[in-house]
Amino acid sequence: RRNALSGLLNGPSSASSSSRESERLHGFGFECPAERDCIGRQPGPTAFCAMDVVACDDNIFEELTKRLGGRLLEGRPALNQKDWSAVAEDTPGRWVDLQFIAYRLIELAIFQAHKDAKDYAAALEGTRRTAEADEALAAELEGVVG
């Protein structure tokens, strides 16, 4: 599998700075090791993350709609977390393509968090019901035994 950033980092160097600036990745950053390898090369990025401008955005749903071209999961499948890598199967050739992938992963993470919260609430409710049933059964048994 090719490096997902190769098309972005090794793009044409003859482009003007204004066109390069318009293609830069807004709201996301890369983390690279500070140390160089044994032959003095700077290793590639090891992490990709959302910066505060994205992570703390109060209008994240509007931003998702704008960046993905539709409301939450509109026209895009809700993938299981184990399948999220499918979102980045194609190597992005432009910053805007990488940004789309990043926002798609944010969309999936929001959906997964919502699903997990509902599952947790259902589990708590089930535990509550079980505890109430146990108490009722205990009271019933006390009446039979006592």
RODO-2510 file (C-alpha; in nm, 4 decimals, decimal comma):
residues 146
     n   res          X          Y          Z
     1     r     0,0000     0,0000     0,0000
     2     r     0,1357     0,3422    -0,0939
     3     n     0,1988     0,6191     0,1550
     4     a    -0,1300     0,8084     0,1806
     5     l     0,0550     1,1396     0,1764
     6     s     0,2881     1,0745    -0,1171
     7     g     0,0653     1,2494    -0,3688
     8     l     0,0396     1,5522    -0,1452
     9     l     0,3938     1,5874    -0,0218
    10     n     0,5589     1,5106    -0,3549
    11     g     0,3291     1,7249    -0,5683
    12     p     0,4544     1,9571    -0,8434
    13     s     0,6987     2,2145    -0,7116
    14     s     0,6416     2,4613    -0,9936
    15     a     0,2997     2,5685    -0,8654
    16     s     0,2732     2,9269    -0,7481
    17     s     0,2604     2,9912    -0,3753
    18     s    -0,0971     3,1244    -0,3991
    19     s    -0,2257     2,8028    -0,5582
    20     r    -0,0341     2,5936    -0,3022
    21     e    -0,1821     2,8029    -0,0218
    22     s    -0,5380     2,7433    -0,1446
    23     e    -0,4766     2,3677    -0,1376
    24     r    -0,3316     2,3516     0,2131
    25     l    -0,5105     2,1418     0,4715
    26     h    -0,7175     2,3730     0,6914
    27     g    -0,7891     2,2685     1,0501
    28     f    -0,5737     1,9555     1,0604
    29     g    -0,2101     1,8861     1,1345
    30     f     0,0567     1,6202     1,1181
    31     e     0,2824     1,5058     1,3969
    32     c     0,6324     1,4027     1,2979
    33     p     0,9151     1,2661     1,5128
    34     a     1,1688     1,5323     1,6086
    35     e     1,4617     1,2913     1,5718
    36     r     1,6166     1,2084     1,2392
    37     d     1,6830     0,8488     1,1335
    38     c     2,0299     0,6909     1,1286
    39     i     2,1176     0,8501     0,7922
    40     g     1,9861     1,1952     0,8808
    41     r     1,6446     1,1879     0,7135
    42     q     1,3362     1,3322     0,8788
    43     p     1,0826     1,0482     0,9206
    44     g     0,7350     1,0976     0,7781
    45     p     0,4306     1,1843     0,9854
    46     t     0,3220     0,9400     1,2528
    47     a    -0,0079     1,1047     1,3457
    48     f    -0,2778     1,3123     1,1829
    49     c    -0,5095     1,5161     1,4037
    50     a    -0,7740     1,7854     1,4097
    51     m    -0,6595     2,1209     1,5426
    52     d    -0,8665     2,3295     1,7878
    53     v    -1,0358     2,5159     1,5024
    54     v    -1,2052     2,1864     1,4051
    55     a    -1,2086     1,9943     1,7347
    56     c    -1,3757     2,2784     1,9276
    57     d    -1,6058     2,3986     1,6498
    58     d    -1,9561     2,4678     1,7837
    59     n    -2,0874     2,4475     1,4264
    60     i    -1,9350     2,1088     1,3418
    61     f    -2,2553     1,9790     1,1814
    62     e    -2,2743     2,2775     0,9473
    63     e    -1,9056     2,2309     0,8633
    64     l    -1,9625     1,8602     0,7930
    65     t    -2,2537     1,9493     0,5641
    66     k    -2,0366     2,1991     0,3766
    67     r    -1,7275     1,9766     0,3480
    68     l    -1,9082     1,6500     0,2695
    69     g    -2,1798     1,7932     0,0457
    70     g    -2,4720     1,6751     0,2547
    71     r    -2,6121     1,6272     0,6017
    72     l    -2,4797     1,3656     0,8445
    73     l    -2,4509     1,0303     0,6616
    74     e    -2,6603     1,1586     0,3700
    75     g    -2,5626     0,9444     0,0712
    76     r    -2,2738     0,7874     0,2642
    77     p    -2,2900     0,4540     0,4469
    78     a    -2,2585     0,4295     0,8258
    79     l    -1,9556     0,2024     0,8443
    80     n    -1,8651    -0,0142     1,1416
    81     q    -1,5578     0,1167     1,3202
    82     k    -1,3519    -0,1812     1,2025
    83     d    -1,4226    -0,0751     0,8416
    84     w    -1,3228     0,2919     0,8719
    85     s    -0,9962     0,2284     0,6882
    86     a    -1,2043     0,1842     0,3705
    87     v    -1,2601     0,5622     0,3749
    88     a    -0,8893     0,6164     0,3035
    89     e    -0,8284     0,3302     0,0586
    90     d    -0,7620     0,5668    -0,2316
    91     t    -0,4521     0,7835    -0,2003
    92     p    -0,5550     1,1501    -0,1979
    93     g    -0,3868     1,3562    -0,4688
    94     r    -0,4989     1,6952    -0,3379
    95     w    -0,5286     1,8510     0,0052
    96     v    -0,9040     1,8887    -0,0431
    97     d    -0,9284     1,5093    -0,0941
    98     l    -0,7436     1,4447     0,2324
    99     q    -0,9651     1,6976     0,4061
   100     f    -1,2757     1,5158     0,2761
   101     i    -1,1399     1,1898     0,4217
   102     a    -1,0743     1,3612     0,7558
   103     y    -1,4255     1,5057     0,7729
   104     r    -1,5725     1,1701     0,6718
   105     l    -1,3883     1,0077     0,9632
   106     i    -1,5207     1,2793     1,1959
   107     e    -1,8712     1,2057     1,0674
   108     l    -1,8271     0,8350     1,1394
   109     a    -1,6816     0,9060     1,4852
   110     i    -1,9804     1,1250     1,5759
   111     f    -2,2195     0,8545     1,4574
   112     q    -2,0270     0,5873     1,6531
   113     a    -2,0268     0,8001     1,9706
   114     h    -2,4039     0,8483     1,9400
   115     k    -2,4567     0,4756     1,8830
   116     d    -2,2318     0,3860     2,1797
   117     a    -2,4207     0,6300     2,4053
   118     k    -2,7549     0,4747     2,3055
   119     d    -2,6183     0,1231     2,3639
   120     y    -2,4842     0,2286     2,7061
   121     a    -2,8174     0,3878     2,8022
   122     a    -3,0001     0,0716     2,6953
   123     a    -2,7592    -0,1412     2,8998
   124     l    -2,8143     0,0824     3,2054
   125     e    -3,1888     0,0595     3,1591
   126     g    -3,1607    -0,3182     3,1328
   127     t    -2,9548    -0,3253     3,4523
   128     r    -3,2136    -0,1060     3,6245
   129     r    -3,4943    -0,3355     3,5080
   130     t    -3,3008    -0,6415     3,6241
   131     a    -3,2404    -0,4835     3,9670
   132     e    -3,6105    -0,3942     3,9980
   133     a    -3,7086    -0,7476     3,8929
   134     d    -3,4656    -0,8929     4,1484
   135     e    -3,6159    -0,6732     4,4225
   136     a    -3,9694    -0,7756     4,3217
   137     l    -3,8686    -1,1411     4,3187
   138     a    -3,7026    -1,1050     4,6597
   139     a    -4,0192    -0,9411     4,7988
   140     e    -4,2314    -1,2182     4,6460
   141     l    -4,0064    -1,4859     4,7958
   142     e    -4,0193    -1,3179     5,1358
   143     g    -4,3998    -1,3375     5,1200
   144     v    -4,3871    -1,7084     5,0321
   145     v    -4,1194    -1,7999     5,2843
   146     g    -4,2300    -1,5652     5,5642
***
